[in-house]
Amino acid sequence: MTTRRVVLVRSAAVVGAASTGLLLPQIARAQSSRIRVGFMLPYTGAYAPLGVAIENGVRMALNEKGGKLGGREIDWFKLDDESEPSKGVENASRLVQRDKVDVLIGTVHSGVQMGIQKVVREAGVLNIIPNAGVHAATRALCAPNVFRTSFTNSQPTLALGKPMMDKGLKRAAWITWKYAAGDEAFEGFRDSYTKAGGTIVKELGLPFPNVEFQALLTEIASLKPDAVACFFAGPPAAKFMRDYAAAGLKDKIQLWGSGFLTEGVLDAAGPAAEGVMTTMHYSDSLDTPRNRQFRLDYAKTFRLQPDVYAVQGYDSGLLLALGMAAVKGDFANRQALYKAMETAAIDSPRGKWTMSKSHNPIQDIYLRRVENKENKVIGIAAKALADSGAGCKMA
Ligand code: PHB
């Protein structure tokens, strides 16, 4: 928030100078040569830690590149979207219309992204999605100015069904928050699990961001499936795992999920998370020089352990820096900027990935098991997995 105030104070000073006829041409030039980058992320609510991790990641990547974009200084803007879909359009418009950002980095929640999508498609503003997996963003509503550095909601769970069946878990119940992220994660799970021969005995859901899991856990206990698969994220995911264990289910019915379940919450979940199996495009335990260095630097800078959200933020920063370097800061050269971003190969802590034609990562999905408060990599569950991009027509 400090950053935002700094920017406002500065623009007020410039306006004051202009009205008294004192605005020197060089000041005007210096102002316009700065690039305006806005964060629209959750800083309150269930996804607040996710927003913080993403911002940290972006800042870290850009600091590594000298703190500039294509040689231009950056003015930062921040807006708390509260993961509130009903305010999505209004909040995105604030950044675009009022703050006149050149780049909008956001957001986490799929419903809020739908609002951003509408605004940036109309305004033609560059949008980098550092998390929200809503299918439409890189399918029917894809756009030349929208790039996602994270995943589609069904990408991690498309890799979930087979390893469950490989373990002989033939009957599963599904549980999630009922909104796009959970519903589309279910699509990936349903397709992969039934294709591998599994039977889904029940779909259970509750509204986002409710954490009253008890009645649903009782239902799971009476259904007695071989396994439960789920989508939850953020601190409520830790509560889900704790409640699951407290309900006596942990040792009876294996818990699987898309990997968000165990991202950034392993301390909070404690022993309840041990043994939980997930699929995800990142793992803290990836033993590569790139990941080890990233984790060391992030922990030193922010006094926090990075998670998948930090990585997605970091990669968003890398992607933007790469595009801006390719056009030497000439943001008006959109065609070349987007071309560079489209053809980027990102050397990420998650492993190398490239952009699909519909602007979503083509990436490996790892199978992981929680061991000693770490997401231990068991293997690669899907190699270079791309989203279908169904219905995407770039204008
Ligand atoms: C989403 O709403 O798209 C979403 C939120 C949190 C996650 C993953 C997806 O961890």
Boltz pocket constraint, residues with backbone or C-beta under 6 A from the ligand:
constraints:
  - pocket:
      binder: B
      contacts: [[A, 108], [A, 109], [A, 110], [A, 111], [A, 131], [A, 132], [A, 133], [A, 134], [A, 153], [A, 181], [A, 232], [A, 233], [A, 234], [A, 260]]
      max_distance: 6.0
